[in-house]
Amino acid sequence: MGMILRIASSRIVGQGDIVGRSGYFSLNLSANSVMRGRLDARRTLKSLVADLRSYKNRYLLETIFRADASARFPKHHRWGYFPSVSLGWVMSEESFMNRLSFIDNLKLRASYGESGDDAVGLNAANEFPYLSGYGFDGQYRLGDVTYSGLYVTGLANPALTWEKMKIYNGGVDFSFLSRKLYGSVDAFYRLRSGIPGTRVNSVPSSFGATLPTVNLNAINTRGFELLLGTYWKLGDFSMDITTNLTWARSKWDKYDEPDYEDEDQDRLNRKTGRWTNRQFGYVSDGLFQSQEQIDNLPYVYSDLGNNSSLRPGDVIYKDLNGDNVLDWRDQIEIGKGATPNWIAGLNGTFKWKGFDVTFLLQGAWGYSTNVDLQSVPTNFTYEHRWTIDNFDSNALVPRYGGASTNSLFSDYRLHNTAYLRMKYASIGYEVPRRWMNRVGIQKLRFYLAGTNLFTLSTLSKYGVDPEVADGVSTVYYYPQQRTFSFGVNLEF
């Protein structure tokens, strides 16, 4: 009453050929084959054993055991063992659920899995970081002449081993009342350990050699995803609407860092046990509007030595700790990273006779965008800068040629971001087939579609797209294109 799938132990013996006791398999088990290039297959030994069982379509069990060996590590750390197991219970197939006729499907899922990565501590000069070695093209200055020669690649680390990942997942799939309500709920927890790094933060800079890469740091990530949908059909009318909501965030489980003795240094710099996407900076309070306002400022900008270079149109920052000095101790958490913590979507399809309407709404929030309108002047910058004529304490751009403190990292430029976008919409009409069959046409459909039809965003007043990628200038970012198209689908 079940199904069993077994894959025998296999190993890479050449440039990627997999040989198993039961035959040859076209299987690439390397997660980083693109990065490692041609040497990967000659250096890696892998085996995989999988077992999938199902009993009466109610109880599901899948187990996988993987053993990998990499020549990048010394013999006593070469092998990595990565088990996985997945369990499922289709409750709706149980006899005691028969009385609950409104349940179409109800399934519980749980899984645990491990994986590994051997691309640890690699550099162009040394493919085997557990061994000491030499690189070419080093340069030395002797007298007035520069010579090329060998250089030491750094200290070896004989304890280097796999970076590992453990993932826990649980979920529920459900469908009620002939899919009048259906969906799924998933939650996960992922732990990455042995992340490569060097002890540049905890070892004094006076150390007399290049520090080796070690399995140093760890990150844990947790999140959930909710999918809800509804389907209705009444005569010639039908609709299918689904919505999804996702949240995920990561935290440093372990991070190499010094023991901070200063309270503010600890608050601003410590990473262990804290979210990975926190951003710290100064809190702004608009722009100076008069010299009198500057002269009456009860604290001093430490980066300027005094306030003599401040002028109307410069950014005001708050002295949050009240020590009458604006310095790094006044920084607080002002935002998150550039990747949204929350992502949501809503899509639907409506049909009536030959007409159909489809749409997709997407949105995100819980992230921050650094809006720099000054580095590359544009017409928008020119029109929204502070001037004597544009005497606005909330101007989007401070005065040109202003104080150096105008560029301090602060919430004047870093903005908490949220948006809702109509990503796609279309309307179509399919001519009844009984009409088209008379002229030998199987299908004739006309449609009008558009993408990026509108966007509601907290960044709209800055003229910045909320989906700008991290590290890409908001000025150079190629904007989302709004498109409209009309088409005909014709089949003979």
C-alpha positions as CSV (number, residue, x, y, z in Angstrom):
1,M,0.0,0.0,0.0
2,G,2.9,2.3,-0.4
3,M,5.7,3.6,-2.6
4,I,9.4,3.3,-2.0
5,L,12.0,5.3,-3.8
6,R,15.7,4.5,-3.2
7,I,18.7,6.1,-4.7
8,A,21.9,4.1,-4.1
9,S,25.1,5.6,-3.0
10,S,27.0,7.4,-5.8
11,R,30.1,9.4,-6.3
12,I,31.7,11.8,-8.7
13,V,34.6,10.1,-10.5
14,G,35.4,12.5,-13.3
15,Q,34.3,15.9,-14.7
16,G,30.8,15.4,-13.2
17,D,29.7,11.9,-14.1
18,I,27.7,10.2,-11.4
19,V,28.2,6.4,-11.0
20,G,25.8,4.4,-8.9
21,R,25.4,0.7,-8.3
22,S,22.2,0.8,-10.2
23,G,23.4,2.8,-13.1
24,Y,24.4,6.3,-14.2
25,F,22.6,9.4,-13.0
26,S,22.7,12.9,-14.5
27,L,22.8,14.7,-11.2
28,N,24.7,17.8,-10.1
29,L,24.9,17.8,-6.3
30,S,27.2,20.8,-6.1
31,A,25.5,23.9,-4.7
32,N,28.4,26.1,-5.8
33,S,29.5,24.5,-9.1
34,V,29.4,27.8,-10.9
35,M,31.6,29.5,-8.4
36,R,34.1,26.7,-8.1
37,G,34.5,26.1,-11.8
38,R,36.3,23.2,-13.4
39,L,38.1,22.0,-10.2
40,D,34.9,21.2,-8.3
41,A,34.2,17.7,-9.7
42,R,37.7,16.5,-9.2
43,R,37.8,17.6,-5.6
44,T,34.4,16.6,-4.3
45,L,33.0,13.1,-3.3
46,K,29.3,12.9,-2.7
47,S,26.7,10.3,-1.8
48,L,23.0,10.5,-1.5
49,V,20.4,8.1,-0.1
50,A,16.7,8.9,-0.3
51,D,13.7,7.1,0.9
52,L,10.1,8.2,0.2
53,R,7.2,6.3,1.8
54,S,3.4,6.8,1.6
55,Y,0.9,4.6,3.5
56,K,-2.8,4.8,2.3
57,N,-2.2,8.3,1.1
58,R,-2.5,9.5,4.7
59,Y,0.9,9.2,6.3
60,L,4.0,10.5,4.4
61,L,7.6,10.0,5.3
62,E,10.6,11.2,3.3
63,T,14.2,10.8,4.5
64,I,17.4,11.9,2.8
65,F,20.9,11.3,4.0
66,R,23.8,13.0,2.2
67,A,27.5,12.6,2.9
68,D,29.9,15.0,1.2
69,A,33.7,15.1,1.3
70,S,35.7,18.1,0.0
71,A,39.4,18.4,-0.6
72,R,39.2,22.0,0.5
73,F,39.4,20.8,4.1
74,P,42.0,18.6,6.0
75,K,41.2,14.9,6.3
76,H,39.8,15.0,9.8
77,H,37.3,17.8,8.8
78,R,36.7,16.7,5.2
79,W,33.4,14.9,5.5
80,G,30.1,16.6,6.1
81,Y,26.9,14.6,7.0
82,F,23.6,16.2,6.2
83,P,20.3,14.3,7.1
84,S,16.8,15.5,6.2
85,V,13.4,14.2,7.2
86,S,9.9,15.3,6.2
87,L,6.6,14.1,7.7
88,G,3.1,14.6,6.4
89,W,-0.3,13.6,7.7
90,V,-3.4,14.0,5.4
91,M,-6.0,14.3,8.2
92,S,-8.9,14.6,5.7
93,E,-8.3,11.0,4.6
94,E,-9.0,9.7,8.1
95,S,-12.3,7.9,8.6
96,F,-13.2,10.1,11.6
97,M,-13.1,13.2,9.3
98,N,-15.9,11.8,7.1
99,R,-18.6,13.4,9.2
100,L,-17.0,16.9,8.5
101,S,-18.2,17.1,4.9
102,F,-17.1,20.8,4.5
103,I,-13.4,19.7,4.7
104,D,-12.0,19.0,1.2
105,N,-8.4,18.7,2.3
106,L,-6.4,19.1,5.5
107,K,-2.8,18.2,5.7
108,L,-0.2,18.8,8.4
109,R,3.5,19.0,7.4
110,A,6.8,19.1,9.3
111,S,10.4,18.9,8.1
112,Y,14.0,19.2,9.2
113,G,17.0,19.3,7.0
114,E,20.7,20.1,6.9
115,S,23.0,21.2,4.1
116,G,26.5,22.4,3.8
117,D,28.8,24.6,1.7
118,D,32.5,24.0,1.2
119,A,33.1,27.4,-0.5
120,V,34.7,28.6,2.8
121,G,37.7,30.8,3.0
122,L,38.5,30.7,-0.8
123,N,40.6,33.3,-2.5
124,A,42.3,33.5,-5.8
125,A,45.7,32.7,-4.5
126,N,44.8,29.7,-2.3
127,E,42.1,27.1,-3.2
128,F,43.0,25.1,-0.1
129,P,42.9,27.5,2.9
130,Y,43.9,24.8,5.4
131,L,47.3,24.8,3.8
132,S,49.9,27.6,3.8
133,G,51.1,28.7,0.4
134,Y,52.4,31.4,-1.9
135,G,50.8,33.6,-4.5
136,F,52.3,35.2,-7.6
137,D,52.5,38.8,-8.7
138,G,53.5,40.2,-5.3
139,Q,55.3,43.5,-5.6
140,Y,58.4,44.6,-3.6
141,R,60.2,47.9,-3.5
142,L,64.0,47.7,-3.3
143,G,65.6,51.1,-3.6
144,D,64.1,52.8,-6.6
145,V,63.0,49.6,-8.4
146,T,59.8,47.6,-8.0
147,Y,60.1,43.8,-8.3
148,S,57.5,41.1,-8.8
149,G,57.7,37.9,-6.8
150,L,56.0,35.5,-4.5
151,Y,54.0,36.5,-1.4
152,V,52.7,34.5,1.5
153,T,48.9,33.8,1.2
154,G,48.5,34.0,5.0
155,L,48.2,31.7,7.9
156,A,46.6,28.3,7.4
157,N,43.7,27.0,9.3
158,P,43.8,23.2,9.8
159,A,40.4,23.3,11.6
160,L,38.5,24.8,8.7
161,T,35.4,22.8,7.8
162,W,31.9,23.1,6.3
163,E,29.5,26.0,6.7
164,K,26.3,24.3,7.7
165,M,22.6,25.2,7.6
166,K,19.8,23.7,9.6
167,I,16.2,24.4,8.6
168,Y,13.0,23.6,10.6
169,N,9.7,24.0,8.9
170,G,6.1,23.3,9.8
171,G,2.9,23.9,7.8
172,V,-0.8,23.3,7.2
173,D,-2.6,22.9,3.8
174,F,-6.3,23.2,3.8
175,S,-9.4,23.5,1.6
176,F,-13.0,23.9,2.8
177,L,-16.4,24.0,1.1
178,S,-15.3,23.0,-2.4
179,R,-12.4,25.6,-2.3
180,K,-14.6,28.4,-1.1
181,L,-11.8,28.9,1.4
182,Y,-8.3,27.3,0.7
183,G,-4.7,28.1,1.5
184,S,-1.7,27.2,3.6
185,V,0.3,28.4,6.5
186,D,4.1,27.8,6.8
187,A,6.6,28.8,9.5
188,F,10.3,28.2,9.4
189,Y,13.5,28.7,11.4
190,R,16.9,28.5,9.7
191,L,20.3,28.4,11.4
192,R,23.5,29.1,9.4
193,S,26.6,28.3,11.4
194,G,30.3,28.2,10.6
195,I,30.0,31.3,8.4
196,P,33.6,32.1,7.3
197,G,35.2,35.2,8.7
198,T,38.5,36.6,10.2
199,R,39.0,37.7,13.7
200,V,39.8,41.3,12.8
201,N,37.4,42.6,15.4
202,S,38.6,40.6,18.4
203,V,42.3,40.3,17.6
204,P,44.5,43.4,17.9
205,S,45.6,45.0,14.7
206,S,49.2,44.6,16.0
207,F,49.0,40.9,15.2
208,G,51.9,40.2,12.9
209,A,50.3,38.2,10.1
210,T,47.3,38.0,7.8
211,L,44.6,36.3,9.9
212,P,43.2,33.0,8.5
213,T,39.6,32.4,7.6
214,V,37.8,30.5,10.4
215,N,34.2,29.1,10.9
216,L,33.3,32.1,12.9
217,N,29.8,33.5,12.8
218,A,26.2,32.3,12.9
219,I,22.9,33.7,11.8
220,N,19.4,32.6,12.5
221,T,16.4,33.5,10.4
222,R,12.7,33.0,11.2
223,G,9.6,33.7,9.3
224,F,6.1,32.6,8.1
225,E,4.0,32.7,5.0
226,L,0.2,32.8,4.9
227,L,-1.7,32.0,1.7
228,L,-5.5,32.4,1.6
229,G,-7.8,32.0,-1.4
230,T,-11.4,31.7,-2.3
231,Y,-13.1,30.2,-5.4
232,W,-16.7,30.7,-6.5
233,K,-18.7,29.6,-9.5
234,L,-22.3,30.7,-10.1
235,G,-23.6,29.9,-13.5
236,D,-21.5,31.7,-16.1
237,F,-19.6,33.7,-13.4
238,S,-16.5,32.5,-11.6
239,M,-13.8,34.1,-9.5
240,D,-10.6,33.0,-7.9
241,I,-8.9,35.4,-5.5
242,T,-5.7,34.7,-3.5
243,T,-3.7,36.7,-1.1
244,N,-0.4,36.0,0.5
245,L,1.5,37.5,3.4
246,T,5.2,36.8,4.2
247,W,7.4,37.9,7.1
248,A,11.1,37.0,7.6
249,R,13.9,38.5,9.6
250,S,17.4,37.4,10.6
251,K,19.4,37.8,13.8
252,W,23.1,37.4,14.6
253,D,23.3,34.2,16.6
254,K,27.1,34.7,17.0
255,Y,29.4,37.4,15.7
256,D,33.1,38.0,16.2
257,E,33.4,41.3,18.1
258,P,35.3,42.8,21.0
259,D,34.1,43.2,24.5
260,Y,32.6,46.7,24.5
261,E,33.3,48.6,27.7
262,D,31.5,51.7,26.6
263,E,27.7,51.6,26.9
264,D,27.1,53.6,23.7
265,Q,29.6,51.6,21.7
266,D,27.9,48.4,22.9
267,R,24.5,49.8,21.9
268,L,25.5,50.9,18.5
269,N,28.0,48.2,17.5
270,R,27.2,44.9,19.2
271,K,25.7,42.4,16.8
272,T,25.4,39.1,18.7
273,G,21.8,38.4,19.6
274,R,20.5,41.4,17.6
275,W,18.8,41.8,14.2
276,T,21.1,41.9,11.2
277,N,19.3,44.7,9.4
278,R,19.3,47.5,12.0
279,Q,20.6,50.9,10.8
280,F,21.8,53.6,13.2
281,G,22.1,57.3,12.5
282,Y,21.2,60.8,13.7
283,V,17.7,62.2,14.1
284,S,17.0,65.3,12.0
285,D,14.7,68.2,12.9
286,G,14.3,70.0,9.6
287,L,16.6,72.8,8.3
288,F,17.9,75.9,9.9
289,Q,15.8,79.0,8.8
290,S,17.8,81.9,10.3
291,Q,21.2,82.7,11.7
292,E,19.5,83.6,15.0
293,Q,18.3,80.0,15.3
294,I,21.8,78.8,14.8
295,D,23.3,81.2,17.4
296,N,20.7,80.1,20.0
297,L,21.5,76.4,19.5
298,P,22.3,75.1,23.0
299,Y,24.8,72.4,21.7
300,V,27.8,72.2,19.5
301,Y,28.3,70.0,16.4
302,S,31.5,68.1,17.3
303,D,32.4,67.4,13.7
304,L,32.6,71.1,13.0
305,G,34.5,72.0,16.2
306,N,31.9,74.8,16.7
307,N,28.8,76.0,14.9
308,S,30.5,78.9,13.0
309,S,30.2,77.2,9.6
310,L,26.5,76.5,10.0
311,R,24.1,78.6,7.9
312,P,20.4,78.7,7.2
313,G,19.5,75.7,5.0
314,D,21.8,73.3,6.8
315,V,20.3,70.2,8.5
316,I,19.4,70.3,12.2
317,Y,20.3,67.2,14.2
318,K,18.9,66.5,17.7
319,D,21.2,66.2,20.7
320,L,19.4,63.2,22.1
321,N,21.5,62.5,25.2
322,G,21.4,66.1,26.3
323,D,25.2,66.5,26.8
324,N,25.3,69.7,24.7
325,V,27.5,68.0,22.1
326,L,26.2,66.5,18.9
327,D,28.4,63.5,18.3
328,W,28.2,59.8,17.6
329,R,26.7,59.1,21.0
330,D,23.5,60.8,19.8
331,Q,22.9,58.1,17.1
332,I,19.9,55.7,17.5
333,E,18.3,53.0,15.4
334,I,16.6,54.9,12.6
335,G,15.7,52.2,10.1
336,K,16.1,48.7,8.8
337,G,17.8,47.2,5.8
338,A,16.9,47.5,2.2
339,T,15.1,44.1,2.0
340,P,11.5,44.2,3.2
341,N,10.5,42.2,6.3
342,W,6.9,42.1,5.1
343,I,5.7,41.2,1.6
344,A,2.1,40.9,0.5
345,G,0.2,40.2,-2.6
346,L,-3.4,40.0,-3.9
347,N,-4.3,38.5,-7.2
348,G,-7.6,37.6,-8.8
349,T,-9.3,36.3,-11.9
350,F,-13.0,37.0,-12.7
351,K,-14.8,35.3,-15.6
352,W,-18.3,35.9,-17.0
353,K,-19.3,34.2,-20.3
354,G,-16.5,35.3,-22.7
355,F,-15.1,38.2,-20.5
356,D,-12.2,37.9,-18.1
357,V,-10.4,40.3,-15.8
358,T,-7.1,39.5,-14.1
359,F,-5.1,41.7,-11.7
360,L,-2.1,41.5,-9.4
361,L,-1.5,43.9,-6.5
362,Q,1.8,43.7,-4.6
363,G,3.2,45.5,-1.6
364,A,5.9,45.6,1.0
365,W,6.9,47.4,4.2
366,G,9.3,47.1,7.1
367,Y,12.4,48.3,5.3
368,S,14.3,51.5,4.6
369,T,15.6,53.4,1.6
370,N,18.5,55.8,1.6
371,V,17.4,58.7,-0.7
372,D,20.4,60.8,-1.8
373,L,19.2,63.6,-4.0
374,Q,22.5,65.6,-3.8
375,S,25.2,63.4,-5.1
376,V,24.0,63.7,-8.7
377,P,22.0,66.9,-9.3
378,T,18.8,66.6,-11.3
379,N,15.9,68.8,-12.2
380,F,14.1,67.3,-9.3
381,T,17.0,68.3,-7.0
382,Y,17.1,71.8,-8.3
383,E,13.3,72.3,-7.9
384,H,13.2,70.9,-4.3
385,R,16.4,72.4,-2.8
386,W,16.5,74.9,0.0
387,T,17.1,78.5,-1.2
388,I,16.3,82.0,0.0
389,D,13.3,81.8,-2.2
390,N,12.3,78.3,-1.2
391,F,12.4,79.1,2.5
392,D,11.1,75.7,3.7
393,S,12.4,74.0,6.8
394,N,11.2,70.7,5.3
395,A,12.9,71.1,1.9
396,L,14.0,67.8,0.5
397,V,17.5,69.0,-0.3
398,P,19.6,71.2,2.0
399,R,21.4,74.3,0.7
400,Y,24.1,73.7,-1.9
401,G,27.7,74.1,-0.6
402,G,26.4,73.6,2.9
403,A,28.1,72.3,6.1
404,S,29.9,68.9,5.9
405,T,27.5,67.6,8.5
406,N,24.6,67.7,6.0
407,S,25.9,64.4,4.7
408,L,25.8,62.6,8.1
409,F,23.9,59.4,8.0
410,S,20.5,60.3,9.4
411,D,16.7,60.0,8.9
412,Y,16.9,63.1,6.7
413,R,17.9,60.7,3.9
414,L,17.1,57.2,5.3
415,H,13.3,56.7,5.1
416,N,11.1,53.9,6.3
417,T,9.5,52.6,3.2
418,A,6.1,51.0,2.3
419,Y,4.3,50.7,-1.0
420,L,1.4,49.2,-2.8
421,R,1.6,48.7,-6.5
422,M,-0.9,47.6,-9.2
423,K,1.7,45.3,-10.9
424,Y,-0.6,43.9,-13.6
425,A,-4.1,44.1,-14.8
426,S,-5.9,42.9,-18.0
427,I,-9.3,42.6,-19.4
428,G,-10.2,40.3,-22.3
429,Y,-13.0,38.9,-24.4
430,E,-13.1,35.6,-26.1
431,V,-15.5,35.3,-29.0
432,P,-17.9,32.3,-28.6
433,R,-16.4,29.3,-30.4
434,R,-19.7,28.4,-32.1
435,W,-19.3,31.6,-34.1
436,M,-15.7,31.0,-34.9
437,N,-16.0,27.4,-35.9
438,R,-18.0,28.4,-38.9
439,V,-14.9,30.1,-40.4
440,G,-12.4,27.5,-39.2
441,I,-11.1,29.5,-36.2
442,Q,-10.6,27.6,-32.9
443,K,-10.1,30.6,-30.7
444,L,-10.3,34.4,-31.0
445,R,-9.6,36.5,-28.0
446,F,-9.0,40.2,-27.6
447,Y,-7.3,41.7,-24.6
448,L,-6.0,44.9,-23.1
449,A,-3.3,44.7,-20.4
450,G,-1.1,47.1,-18.4
451,T,1.8,46.8,-16.0
452,N,2.8,49.1,-13.1
453,L,-0.5,51.0,-13.5
454,F,-0.2,52.9,-10.2
455,T,2.0,53.0,-7.0
456,L,1.2,54.3,-3.6
457,S,4.4,54.8,-1.7
458,T,6.0,56.7,1.2
459,L,8.7,57.7,-1.2
460,S,6.5,59.3,-3.8
461,K,7.4,62.8,-2.9
462,Y,11.1,62.1,-3.5
463,G,10.5,60.7,-7.0
464,V,12.1,57.4,-6.0
465,D,10.9,54.0,-6.8
466,P,10.3,51.9,-3.7
467,E,11.8,48.8,-5.4
468,V,15.2,50.3,-6.0
469,A,17.9,47.7,-5.2
470,D,20.2,48.0,-2.3
471,G,23.5,49.7,-3.2
472,V,22.0,51.2,-6.4
473,S,21.9,55.0,-6.5
474,T,18.3,56.3,-6.4
475,V,19.4,58.7,-9.1
476,Y,20.8,56.2,-11.5
477,Y,18.1,53.6,-10.9
478,Y,16.2,52.8,-14.1
479,P,12.6,53.4,-13.2
480,Q,9.8,50.8,-13.4
481,Q,8.1,51.1,-16.8
482,R,4.3,51.6,-17.1
483,T,3.2,49.7,-20.2
484,F,-0.1,49.3,-22.0
485,S,-0.7,46.6,-24.6
486,F,-3.5,45.4,-26.8
487,G,-3.4,42.0,-28.4
488,V,-5.3,39.3,-30.2
489,N,-5.0,35.5,-29.5
490,L,-5.8,33.6,-32.7
491,E,-5.8,29.8,-33.0
492,F,-6.7,27.8,-36.2
